[in-house]
Amino acid sequence: MAALDGLRILDMTQWEAGTACTQSLAWLGATVVKIERPEVGDPGRGVGRNDGVDSEYFVNWNSNKRSVTFDLSSEKGRDLLLQMVPRYDVFVENYGPGVVEKLDIGYDVMQTVHPEIIYVRIKGFGTSGPYAHFKCMDMVAQAAAGAFSITGEPDGPPMRPGPTMGDAGTGVQAALAISAAYAQKLKTGEGQLIELSMQEAMTYYLRTAVSRTRFGQVATPRTGNGENPFVSLYPCAPGGPNDYVFVMAVNPRMWGAVCRAVGQPELLSDPRFSTAQARHENRHLLFDEIGTWTRSHTKK
């Protein structure tokens, strides 16, 4: 039996932050029923396609779920939803600010039909504060949290990160919060309201970078691939656009392994590299030594 077998979730989410949350719980055994608009569905269904076939993007974030359609702008659709609610443990939504209030399906309304409901709201900037009324998507959350400012080369501009941590990362945290709320509900019989800010969720993934601010005295620098030769990307053979290998050697034992791997064990006794401080001061030389070796070898 799966860990969350028996947990029932109504999933009124779209795009990625909410869908990542509910899919994570579905993988753990929860029954997830996705609520979509008639004929249109989740807007993610059509990403990159115009042939009526569900996009790979949509499938990636919504597999392992069931689906039902309601026109929640109609009284009939709203009534049908509220009739379903008492049979579920959790309701999750990540619509724009004010949408569930306009549809009259907020937490206070659902509590009247199901007092023990766990009601989850995922918003870009929470539900209070100066930015609460702003809409948000993944990269907006990342930019607002500071992920752009630490991504890129030292002498270059901030860059957009590759992964969608603002969305998917928030979803994972929401899934964790729901799991805790469900465990509590099994003990107390009580539901609760859970609110997540995508901007705040992103800060969880920036804590290592923040640790380089000297407790807020300086801004975290952009380092690109050139700050530390032992945590860096190196070009390798045959020299194509994606021919790179990552080298990570963060302690003396790993440093020794790198020296032996590149065929230069004598570097271990070289005074320029014999201590961590010396290696840092001469890191430009190490980039050359390691890079010369990687360029003559393939990834294999």
SERO-374582 format. One record per residue (C-alpha): residue number from 0; residue in one letter; x, z, y. Coordinates in steps of 0.2 Angstrom, whole numbers. Last residue first. Layout:
residues N
  pos  code   east     up  north
  NUM     A      X      Z      Y
...
***
This chain:
residues 300
  pos  code   east     up  north
  299     K    168   -104     43
  298     K    166   -105     62
  297     T    179   -118     63
  296     H    198   -114     66
  295     S    211   -121     78
  294     R    201   -116     94
  293     T    199    -98     87
  292     W    218    -96     86
  291     T    222   -101    104
  290     G    207    -91    110
  289     I    214    -75    103
  288     E    231    -76    111
  287     D    224    -83    127
  286     F    210    -70    129
  285     L    223    -57    124
  284     L    234    -63    139
  283     H    220    -61    151
  282     R    217    -43    144
  281     N    234    -37    150
  280     E    227    -22    159
  279     H    214    -19    146
  278     R    226    -20    132
  277     A    238     -8    140
  276     Q    224      5    143
  275     A    218      3    125
  274     T    236      6    119
  273     S    249     -4    110
  272     F    245    -21    119
  271     R    258    -24    132
  270     P    270    -13    122
  269     D    269    -25    107
  268     S    268    -15     91
  267     L    251    -21     86
  266     L    255    -38     93
  265     E    267    -40     78
  264     P    252    -42     67
  263     Q    251    -60     73
  262     G    242    -71     60
  261     V    225    -72     70
  260     A    217    -61     56
  259     R    231    -49     56
  258     C    229    -45     75
  257     V    210    -45     74
  256     A    211    -32     60
  255     G    222    -21     70
  254     W    210    -22     85
  253     M    196    -17     73
  252     R    206     -1     67
  251     P    210      3     85
  250     N    192      2     91
  249     V    180    -10     99
  248     A    184    -26     91
  247     M    170    -39     93
  246     V    174    -58     92
  245     F    160    -70     94
  244     V    163    -88     88
  243     Y    159   -104     98
  242     D    156   -122     93
  241     N    139   -125    102
  240     P    144   -139    114
  239     G    157   -146    101
  238     G    175   -141    100
  237     P    179   -144     82
  236     A    184   -131     81
  235     C    182   -114     91
  234     P    178   -108    108
  233     Y    178    -89    111
  232     L    164    -77    115
  231     S    168    -59    120
  230     V    168    -41    115
  229     F    186    -38    112
  228     P    192    -49    126
  227     N    183    -39    138
  226     E    177    -45    155
  225     G    177    -64    153
  224     N    161    -69    144
  223     G    149    -65    158
  222     T    153    -49    167
  221     R    139    -47    179
  220     P    142    -30    188
  219     T    131    -15    186
  218     A    128     -9    204
  217     V    138      6    210
  216     Q    134     24    213
  215     G    119     25    202
  214     F    126     37    189
  213     R    143     28    188
  212     T    133     12    187
  211     R    141      7    170
  210     S    127     17    160
  209     V    114      6    168
  208     A    121     -8    157
  207     T    118      3    142
  206     R    101      8    148
  205     L     95    -10    151
  204     Y     84    -12    136
  203     Y     73      3    140
  202     T     72     -3    158
  201     M     61    -18    151
  200     A     47     -6    147
  199     E     46     -1    165
  198     Q     44    -19    171
  197     M     31    -22    157
  196     S     21     -7    162
  195     L     12      1    148
  194     E     -4     11    148
  193     I    -11     21    133
  192     L    -28     29    134
  191     Q    -33     41    120
  190     G    -42     44    104
  189     E    -45     61     96
  188     G    -49     65     77
  187     T    -35     78     78
  186     K    -23     75     64
  185     L    -28     56     60
  184     K    -29     54     79
  183     Q    -11     60     81
  182     A     -4     47     69
  181     Y    -14     34     77
  180     A     -7     39     94
  179     A     10     38     87
  178     S      8     21     79
  177     I      0     15     95
  176     A     15     20    106
  175     L     26     11     94
  174     A     16     -5     94
  173     A     16     -4    113
  172     Q     35     -2    113
  171     V     36    -18    102
  170     G     25    -27    114
  169     T     35    -23    129
  168     G     51    -30    120
  167     A     41    -45    116
  166     D     36    -49    134
  165     G     50    -43    145
  164     M     62    -46    131
  163     T     59    -65    130
  162     P     76    -69    125
  161     G     88    -81    135
  160     P     92    -71    151
  159     R     89    -80    168
  158     M    105    -80    178
  157     P    111    -70    193
  156     P    123    -81    203
  155     G    141    -84    199
  154     D    158    -76    202
  153     P    156    -63    188
  152     E    147    -75    176
  151     G    129    -72    172
  150     T    117    -59    167
  149     I    117    -42    175
  148     S    106    -46    190
  147     F     94    -56    179
  146     A     90    -40    169
  145     G     86    -30    184
  144     A     68    -23    180
  143     A     60    -35    193
  142     A     68    -50    185
  141     Q     64    -45    168
  140     A     46    -42    172
  139     V     45    -59    181
  138     M     53    -67    166
  137     D     40    -61    154
  136     M     24    -63    164
  135     C     16    -54    178
  134     K      1    -53    189
  133     F      2    -42    204
  132     H    -12    -29    208
  131     A     -2    -14    201
  130     Y     13    -19    213
  129     P     11     -5    226
  128     G      7      9    213
  127     S     -6     11    200
  126     T    -11      2    184
  125     G      6     -3    177
  124     F     18    -16    184
  123     G     16    -30    172
  122     K      1    -23    163
  121     I     -2    -19    145
  120     R    -18     -8    142
  119     V    -21      1    126
  118     Y    -37     10    121
  117     I    -37     21    106
  116     I    -55     24    103
  115     E    -61     41     98
  114     P    -76     42    110
  113     H    -83     25    103
  112     V    -99     18    112
  111     T    -97     28    128
  110     Q    -78     28    126
  109     M    -79      9    127
  108     V    -86     10    145
  107     D    -73     22    151
  106     Y    -59     12    144
  105     G    -64     -4    152
  104     I    -76    -17    146
  103     D    -86    -21    162
  102     L    -80    -39    162
  101     K    -74    -36    180
  100     E    -66    -20    175
   99     V    -58    -29    160
   98     V    -51    -43    172
   97     G    -45    -31    186
   96     P    -26    -34    184
   95     G    -22    -48    172
   94     Y    -26    -48    154
   93     N    -15    -37    142
   92     E    -28    -30    131
   91     V    -28    -19    115
   90     F    -42     -9    107
   89     V    -38      3     93
   88     D    -47     12     79
   87     Y    -61     -1     75
   86     R    -78      0     68
   85     P    -85      8     84
   84     V    -79     -7     94
   83     M    -89    -21     85
   82     Q   -106    -17     94
   81     L    -97    -17    111
   80     L    -90    -34    107
   79     L   -107    -41    103
   78     D   -114    -33    119
   77     R   -101    -42    129
   76     G   -104    -59    121
   75     K   -123    -57    124
   74     E   -121    -52    142
   73     S   -111    -67    146
   72     S    -93    -67    154
   71     L    -87    -60    137
   70     D    -90    -77    129
   69     F    -84    -71    112
   68     T    -74    -79     98
   67     V    -67    -71     82
   66     S    -50    -71     74
   65     R    -40    -64     60
   64     K    -22    -60     61
   63     N     -7    -62     50
   62     S      1    -75     61
   61     N     -2    -73     80
   60     W     15    -72     88
   59     N     25    -86     79
   58     V      8    -96     77
   57     F      6    -97     95
   56     Y     23   -103     99
   55     E     22   -116     85
   54     S      7   -123     94
   53     D    -10   -124     86
   52     V    -16   -142     84
   51     G    -28   -150     96
   50     D    -17   -165    100
   49     N    -11   -160    117
   48     R      4   -149    112
   47     G     19   -140    121
   46     V      9   -123    123
   45     G     -9   -127    117
   44     R    -12   -111    106
   43     G     -4   -100    119
   42     P    -19   -101    130
   41     D    -28    -90    118
   40     G    -45    -99    113
   39     V    -53   -113    123
   38     E    -68   -118    113
   37     P    -75   -100    113
   36     R    -64    -87    122
   35     E    -53    -77    110
   34     I    -54    -60    102
   33     K    -40    -57     88
   32     V    -45    -46     74
   31     V    -30    -36     67
   30     T    -31    -26     51
   29     A    -15    -15     50
   28     G     -3    -17     36
   27     L     14    -15     44
   26     W     15    -34     48
   25     A     -1    -32     57
   24     L      6    -18     68
   23     S     20    -30     73
   22     Q      7    -44     76
   21     T     -3    -32     88
   20     C     12    -29     99
   19     A     19    -46     99
   18     T      1    -52    104
   17     G      0    -41    119
   16     A     17    -46    127
   15     E     16    -64    121
   14     W      2    -76    128
   13     Q    -15    -67    126
   12     T    -22    -51    121
   11     M    -40    -45    116
   10     D    -34    -38     99
    9     L    -47    -26     91
    8     I    -37    -16     79
    7     R    -41     -7     62
    6     L    -29      5     54
    5     G    -33      6     35
    4     D    -16      0     29
    3     L     -3      6     41
    2     A     11     10     29
    1     A      7     -5     17
    0     M      0      0      0
***
